[in-house]
Amino acid sequence: MIDKKVFYSAAAAAAVLFACLSVQGCDLQKMISVDVPGGVQDAIDAPKDISLSESGYLWDQWQNWVDANSKALARNIGDGNERVALIENVTAMGIGALGEVSGNFPGGAILFSGLSLMTGWFLKRPKEDKIVAKEKEDSYNAGLEKGKELAKTIEEVIS
């Protein structure tokens, strides 16, 4: 008699061999999908899911998009800085010329000083936006705490 264990072992080995050969013949990179983040999808108009075999091309597209937009952003920031520097220089030259000339007519120095003082009132101090935001947040948090205290007091009175 033939032992059934040998037959089952041979059948299992043949099934494993067949499975391995089948997998070997398949392109696994086309079977495995990659999720593309939403920001990347919007930026380069990519589908939500792509196969692993397409990921190299998508990566190249993403790097090209990042490089092109980084260069454009750097160029725009540089242009903005140049404009600011030009405006600051022209303004400084105008104020300097006005300051020199203001002493030549009666009351000019006082008028120039007054205008300079009033202009200073309207200019923002460095980090003023952060300070104002912090004050608003502190005020909001204090209001929440006071509201919680009032709600607790009302709850205690009702109970």
C-alpha positions as CSV (number, residue, x, y, z in Angstrom):
1,M,0.0,0.0,0.0
2,I,1.0,3.5,-0.7
3,D,1.2,5.9,2.2
4,K,-1.2,8.7,1.8
5,K,1.1,11.2,3.5
6,V,3.6,10.9,0.7
7,F,0.8,11.5,-1.8
8,Y,-0.5,14.6,0.1
9,S,3.1,15.9,0.5
10,A,3.8,15.6,-3.2
11,A,0.5,17.2,-4.1
12,A,1.2,20.1,-1.7
13,A,4.7,20.5,-3.1
14,A,3.3,20.6,-6.6
15,A,0.6,23.2,-5.6
16,V,3.3,25.4,-4.0
17,L,5.5,25.0,-7.1
18,F,2.5,25.9,-9.3
19,A,1.7,28.9,-7.1
20,C,5.3,30.1,-7.2
21,L,5.6,29.8,-10.9
22,S,2.3,31.6,-11.4
23,V,3.4,34.5,-9.2
24,Q,6.8,34.5,-10.9
25,G,5.0,35.0,-14.3
26,C,2.9,37.9,-13.0
27,D,4.1,41.5,-12.8
28,L,3.6,42.1,-9.1
29,Q,4.4,45.8,-9.4
30,K,1.2,46.2,-11.5
31,M,-0.8,44.3,-8.8
32,I,0.3,46.4,-5.8
33,S,-1.3,49.8,-5.6
34,V,0.1,53.0,-4.0
35,D,-2.2,55.6,-2.5
36,V,-1.4,59.1,-3.7
37,P,-1.9,61.9,-1.1
38,G,-4.6,64.5,-1.9
39,G,-2.2,67.4,-2.2
40,V,-0.1,65.5,-4.7
41,Q,-3.2,64.5,-6.7
42,D,-4.3,68.2,-6.9
43,A,-0.9,69.5,-7.8
44,I,0.0,67.2,-10.6
45,D,-3.5,65.9,-11.6
46,A,-2.7,62.3,-10.6
47,P,-5.2,59.5,-9.9
48,K,-6.0,58.5,-6.3
49,D,-4.5,55.0,-6.7
50,I,-1.7,54.0,-9.0
51,S,0.3,50.8,-9.4
52,L,3.8,50.5,-8.1
53,S,5.1,50.2,-11.6
54,E,3.7,53.7,-12.3
55,S,5.1,55.2,-9.1
56,G,8.5,56.1,-10.6
57,Y,6.9,58.3,-13.3
58,L,4.6,59.9,-10.8
59,W,7.6,60.6,-8.5
60,D,9.4,62.3,-11.4
61,Q,6.4,64.4,-12.1
62,W,6.1,65.5,-8.5
63,Q,9.8,66.4,-8.2
64,N,9.5,68.5,-11.4
65,W,6.4,70.2,-10.1
66,V,8.1,71.0,-6.7
67,D,11.3,72.2,-8.4
68,A,9.4,74.5,-10.9
69,N,7.2,76.0,-8.2
70,S,10.0,76.4,-5.7
71,K,12.0,78.4,-8.3
72,A,8.9,80.5,-9.2
73,L,8.2,81.2,-5.5
74,A,11.8,82.1,-4.8
75,R,11.8,84.4,-7.9
76,N,8.6,86.1,-6.7
77,I,9.9,86.6,-3.2
78,G,13.1,88.1,-4.6
79,D,11.1,90.4,-6.8
80,G,9.0,91.5,-3.8
81,N,12.1,92.1,-1.7
82,E,13.5,94.2,-4.5
83,R,10.3,96.3,-4.7
84,V,10.3,96.8,-0.9
85,A,13.9,97.9,-1.0
86,L,13.2,100.3,-3.8
87,I,10.2,101.8,-2.0
88,E,12.1,102.1,1.3
89,N,15.0,103.8,-0.5
90,V,12.8,106.3,-2.3
91,T,10.9,107.0,0.9
92,A,14.1,107.5,2.9
93,M,15.5,109.8,0.3
94,G,12.2,111.8,0.3
95,I,12.2,112.1,4.0
96,G,15.8,113.0,4.1
97,A,15.3,115.7,1.5
98,L,12.2,117.0,3.3
99,G,14.1,117.1,6.6
100,E,16.9,119.1,5.1
101,V,14.6,121.6,3.4
102,S,12.1,121.9,6.3
103,G,14.5,124.2,8.2
104,N,14.4,126.8,5.4
105,F,10.8,127.9,5.9
106,P,9.1,129.1,9.1
107,G,7.7,126.3,11.3
108,G,9.0,123.6,8.9
109,A,11.0,121.8,11.5
110,I,8.0,121.6,13.8
111,L,5.7,120.5,11.0
112,F,8.2,117.9,9.9
113,S,8.6,116.6,13.4
114,G,4.8,116.5,13.9
115,L,4.3,114.6,10.6
116,S,7.0,112.1,11.5
117,L,5.4,111.5,14.9
118,M,1.9,111.0,13.4
119,T,3.4,108.6,10.8
120,G,5.0,106.6,13.6
121,W,1.6,106.2,15.3
122,F,0.2,104.4,12.2
123,L,3.1,102.1,11.6
124,K,3.0,98.6,13.1
125,R,5.6,97.5,15.5
126,P,7.5,94.3,14.8
127,K,5.6,91.2,16.0
128,E,2.5,93.4,16.8
129,D,0.2,90.9,15.0
130,K,1.5,88.1,17.3
131,I,1.0,90.2,20.4
132,V,-2.6,91.1,19.4
133,A,-3.4,87.5,18.5
134,K,-2.0,86.4,21.9
135,E,-4.1,89.1,23.7
136,K,-7.2,88.0,21.8
137,E,-6.6,84.3,22.6
138,D,-6.0,85.2,26.3
139,S,-9.2,87.2,26.4
140,Y,-11.1,84.4,24.7
141,N,-9.8,81.8,27.1
142,A,-10.6,84.1,30.1
143,G,-14.2,84.5,28.7
144,L,-14.5,80.7,28.4
145,E,-13.3,80.2,32.0
146,K,-15.8,82.9,33.3
147,G,-18.6,81.2,31.3
148,K,-17.7,77.8,32.8
149,E,-17.8,79.3,36.3
150,L,-21.2,80.9,35.6
151,A,-22.6,77.7,34.2
152,K,-21.3,75.8,37.2
153,T,-22.8,78.3,39.6
154,I,-26.2,78.1,37.8
155,E,-26.0,74.3,37.8
156,E,-25.4,74.3,41.6
157,V,-28.3,76.7,42.2
158,I,-30.6,74.6,40.1
159,S,-29.7,71.3,41.7
